[in-house]
Amino acid sequence: METVTAELSAPKIPWYRILYIQVLLAVALGVAVGALWPELGKALKPLGDGFIKIVKMMIAPIIFCTVVHGIASVGDLRKLGRVGIKALIYFEIVSTLALLIGLVVVNGLQPGKGVTAEGQQYQSPTPLASAPSSPPTTNDKPKALSKVDFVLNIIPSSFLGAFVSGELLQVLFVAILISFAIVSLGERGKPVLMLVDQLGSVLFAAMNLVVKFAPIGAFGAMGYAVAAHGVDTLANLFWLMLGFYFTSAVFVIVVLGCICLFCGFSIFRFLGYIQSEMLLVLGTSSSETALPRLIQKMEALGCSKSTVGLVVPTGYSFNLDGTNIYMTMAAVFLAQATNTSMTWTQQVSLLLVAMLTSKGASGVTGAGFLTLAATLQSVPGIPIESLGLLFGIDRFMSECRALTNFIGNGVATVVISRWENEVTPAQLQQRLVQPAKEDL
């Protein structure tokens, strides 16, 4: 597979050909068009939607090839089990910290207080009633999965069904099954492993071509978001957005920063290393758009293919730090906005439910919103219609969710690799160039 090593040593190119600068300019242009010419901005929606659909089309087979090659090439199943256990323990601890931090901040800020007068019933605000599309309502009946349903839902109805549905947990299940089958075949399984590796190289090459069009997708997505929802929509929800962005920043800098420091590298140098991918995530509001490039960059840092192939795809389903922060803050915000009393016991129960419902929520735009709808089904008293309060700004919240999820998965990969002694702090300091100068 192509790595980013060649990118870092490539001859200097004009600034306007660097991808992250193109994405940044496209985002700014999209905001301007959406604000100045709303009708034109709304017409740009297919550009963003089309780009996301193409990326989503590529993700399942890329994940399959990455996981199969990563696991089957290990050979030593004891190492595989060791890495998997370390990753899951890390995911659960860090995800729980994200949920707790979100809970503390939203109770301190109380951004939903005063939205509805004391003692009054919540009424869906008029501006959102005329929104171009609507959030899930009670007719949609999103339900929080029980533990049994959650496990059964991981098993696809057919082999190809996992790829058709786009459910990452189902793809992971099939990939892990095939991986163990290849390992069990020994020498006879090596030709299959080589075929998977070659197919993965083709898919990565195709994805690199698709990513070249990211500025167009970012331009369309931002143009539509600003035109459809406007600055006025954000006014009443400013404190929630500010609190969410602040909490996510604190989580990345303090929590993840301390983890990075403990493992011998700087969170700021790491952010500089993945800056182009971060801007790609920010522009498209989806962490999946940068997933293949994250895999390549983690391997360029010195993380083994087996560790990267196991931790990164699994993290996209089990290590959603930004989504966890959002779910606790948004749910308590809606309780405050609808005058629904929630004791600390009920909030802890909400946290436990969120830990379950957040699993399997992929990095696709809007997944966090639907996951929140499912979580609210388990919280008595909060009307699900109140989701309309958040619908107008979900696109803007989604950007921060995706970005935090993306950074968290990158850090998790390096941390697990450090625990496996695959890369040393000195090597990380050398390879974490600030920034990756010629990143295309």
N, C-alpha and C positions, 0 to 999 in steps of 0.2 A: 504494500500500500504506500502511496505517496505520503511523505512526511513534510512538516513545515521547515525542516532543516535547510532545504534548498531555498525556501522563501527568505530565511534570515540571512543567507549568504548571497542573495541575488544582488545584481548591480542596482544602484539607486535609480528610481524611476520618478517621473513627475508626480507631484502631490495629488493632482486631480485624477490619477489612475489608481490611487490607493483605495481599497474597498471601503474601509471604515469612514474615510472622509467623504466618499460618494454617498454613503448611507446617511451621514450626518447632514450633508447639504440637502439630500432628498427629504429628510424629516422636516427640516426648517422650511423648505419650499412647500411641502404638503400643509404645514400649519398655516403658512401665509395664504395659500390658495383657499383652504377651508374657511379661514376667517374673512377674507376679502370677497370671495366669490362662492358663497355656500352651495349654490346649485351645481356649479362645476365640481366643487369638492365632493358632493354626494355622488356625482357621476363617476368619480374615481374609485368607488368601492370595489368594482370587479378586479382592479389591478392588485389590490391587497389580498382579496379573497383568492384570486387565481394563484398568486405566488404561494400562499399558505397551503393551498390544495396540492400543488405540485410537490412541495416539501413533504407534506403529510403522506403523499403517495410513495415517496422514497424511503421514509423512516423505517417501516416494518421490515422490508428486506435487508436494509443496512444493519438494523439491530440484530436480525437473525444471523447474518453472516459474521458480525462482530462477536456475538456471544458464542456461536458454535466454534469459530476459530480460536477464540480466547480460552474456552474451557477445554476443548479437545486437544489443543496443543500443549496443555500443561502436562499431561501424562500422569503426573503424581496426583492422585485423587485426594491424598491427605492434605496437600497444599491447597487444592481447590476448596476443600471443606474449611480449612483454616481461614482462607481469605474471605469466603462467604460469611462465616460466622462473625469475623471481625467487622465486615462491612455492615451487616444487619444490626449488630450492637451499636456501632457508631451512628447509623441512621436513626435508630430509635432514641438514643440519648440526645442527639442534636435536634431532631424534630420535636421532641418533648420540650426542650429549652425554648425553641421558637414559639410553640404554643403558649407556654407560660409567660414569656416576655410580651406577646401580643395581649394576653389577658390582663397583665398588670398595667400596661400603657393605656388601654382603652378604658379601664376603670378609673385611672388617674385623670385622663383628659375629659372623659364623659362627652364625646362629640355629639351624641344623639340627644342629649338633654335639651328639652325645649322645642324639639321639632313638632311635637304634638302637645297641646295644652294639657295640663294636669287633669286627669279624670275624663278626658275626651277620648273617643274612639279614633283609631287611625283611619285616615282617608287618603287614598292614593292621590298624590299631587297632580294637578291638571297638566303641567308641562310634560310629564312623563306619559300621560295618557295618549298624547299625540306623537309619541316617539315612533320612528320608522319601523321598529319591531318591538316585541314585548318579551319580558322575562317569563320564566316558567310560572304558571298559575296553578291553582288547586286542581284544575282539570288535568294538568300534566302529571300530577301525583308522583313527583320524584320521591323515592324512598331510600332511606339509609339501609344498606345491606346488613343483614345479620352476619355473624362470623361464619356460619355454615354456608350461606348464600355467597359470601365473599370468596370463600375457598372454591366452591363449585363454579363460580363465574370465571375463575382462572382457566378452567378446562374448556377449550373451544368445542363447538359442535362438530367441527370437521378440521382436518389438517389445514386446508386453505382458509377456513373460516377465521382463523386468528389473523391472517393477513388482510382479509376483506373487511373485518370489523375495525381494524386499527387499534385494538386493545393491546397495549404494550405488555401487560401481564400475561396475556394469552400467547403472544409472540415469544416472550421469555420462557414460558412453559414448554412450548414446542422446541425452541432452540436448545434448552437444557436437556430435554429428552433425546434429541438427535445427537447432542454432544456426547452424552454417556454411551449412546449406541456406537458411535465412532470409536470411542476409547475402548469399548469392550471388544471391538473387532481387531484391535492390535494393528499389525502390518497391513491387513486387508482394508482397514479404514483410512489409511494414509492417502490413497488416491482421491477419496471423497473429500478429505480435509483440504487437499490441494485445490480441488475444484471449488470448494467454498471460498478459499482464499482468493482465487482468481475472480470469482463472481463478485466478491467484496471489493476488489480493486476496480472493477468495472463500475460498480454502483457508486463508489467514492468519486471516480472520475466524472460520472454523470452529475453527482451532487455538486461538485466544484463548478460545473458549467451552469447549473441552476442558480447557485449563489451569486454568480456574476450579475444576475438580474435583481438582486436584493434591493438596490436603490429604487427601482421601479415599484416593487411591492411596498416598500416603506413609504414612498411618496403617496401612493394610492390609499394606503391604510390610514396615514395621518391626516390626509386631506379629508377623507370621509369622516373620521372621528371628530375633528374640529367642526366641520360643517353640520353634522347631524346633531351634535350635542351642545356645541358652543361653550363659551366661557361662562355664560350665565348659569348653565346647568351645574357648574362646579361650586357656585357661591355658597349654597347651604351645606355643602358637604366638604368644605375646605378643610375643616379641622380633622375630619376622618382621614382625608387624603394626606394631610400634613403628618398626622400621627402615624399613618401606615408607612410613609416614606421614611420618616424619622426612625421608626422602630426597625425597619429593614436595614437602614444604614448602621444603626447601633449593633444590630445582630451581626452584620458582615464585619464591621470594624472591630468590635469588642469580642464577641463570641468566637467567630471564625478567626479573627486576628490572633486571639490568645492560643487557639489550636495550632495555627500556623507557626507562631512563635515557639511553641512547645516542640514542634517538629523541625525547627531549624531554618525557617524561611519567613519572609515578610509578606503579609497579605497585600501590601501596597505594590510590591514588585510583582506579585502574582496577578493582581488586577491589571497592571501595565502589560503583562505578558499576553493576557486574553482580551485586551481592549477592543480589538477589531470585532471579535465575536460578541462582546458585550453590546457594542453599538448595533450589530446585526440583530441581536435579541431585542434591543430597545426599539429599533425601527419597525420590526415585524410583530412585536408583542408575543413572540413564541420562542421558547428556549429550544425547540426542536430544530429550528432553522440552522442553529450553530452546532448541533450535536456532532455531525461528522468531523467538523474542524476541531472541536474540543477533543475528540478521540485522537486525532492526529497530533495535536499539540501536547497532550499528556504523554504520548509515546515519545515525542521529541524531547521531553524533559527527562526521560530515562525510565519512566514507568513501564513495566513489562506489558506486552500485548495481552497476556492472560489476565492480569490485574485490571487493566483498562477495559478489556472486553467483558469483564464481570461486573465491575463497580459502576461504570458510567451508565450502561443501560438499566441496571437495577436501581440506581439512584433516581432515574427519571420516573420511577413508580413509587419508590419508598423513601426518598430523601427530598421532599418538596418543602423546603424551609419557608419560602415566600408564601406558598399556598397555606401553610399552617398558620403563619402570622395573620394572613388575611382572614381566614375563616373564623378565628376567635374574635378578632377585632370587629369584623362585619356582623357577626351574630349578636355580640353584646351591644353594638351600636344600634341594631334594629330593635333589640329589647328596650334600650333607652328611648329610642324614637317612638315606640308604640306604647310606652308606659307599662311595659311588662316587667314585673318584679322578678329578679333572679338572685337567689341567694348564692353564697360562695359554693355551697354544696352542688347547686344546680350548674354553676359555671364549671366546676371541676368535672361534672358529668358530661357537660358539653365538650370539654377538652378531651375526655376519653372517647366520645363518639367521633370527634374530629380526627383523632389519631387513626381510627378505622376507616372513615369515609375518604380521607385524603389519600389513602393508598390506592395506587392505580390511576390517579388523576394525571393524565399526560401533560406535556408541555404545550398543548395546542391552545390557541387563544380561546378564552371563555370557559375552559375546563374548570377553573376555580369557582366560577359563578354557579355552574351546575352542581358542583360538589357542595357548595354552600346551601343550595336549595335542598339537596338530599339531607344535609345535616339538620336543617331547620325542622324537618319532619319529626325529628326525635326530641325537639324542644317544645313542650306544651306552652301555649299562650302566645307565642310570637306568630302573628298572621303571615303566611307565606306571601300574601299580596304585598307586604312591606318590602319585598325584594325590589319593587319598582323604584324605591328610593335610591338604590345602588346601580340600577341598570344604566342610567345616563353616564355614570363615570366608570363603569366597569372596564371599558377599554383602556382608560388611563391607569386604573389599578392593576390591570393585567400586565402592563409593561413592567411594573415594579415586582410583581409576583414572579414573572418569567425570569427577570434579571437575577433576583435573589436565589431562585431555584438553580439557575445555571451556575452562579458563582459557588453555591454550596456543593454542587456535584463535582465541580472542578477541584475544590479544596479536598473533598472526601477522597477523591482518587489519589491525589498526591500523599495524603495522610496514610492511607492504607498501603501505598507503595513504600512509604518510609518505614512503616511497621514491618514490612516484609524485607527490609534492607535492600531494596532494589536500587535505591538512589540515596546518595549522602547529602547532608546539608551543603557541603562545599560544591557539589555538582549542581545543586539547585540554584545556589547563588550565582554560579557561572552561567547557567542556561536561562535563568529568568531575566533576560535582557529587558531594559526599561526605556522605551517600549520595544516591541518587536518591530524594528524599523521598516523593513520592507514587506510588511504583511499585506498580502494581496487579498 
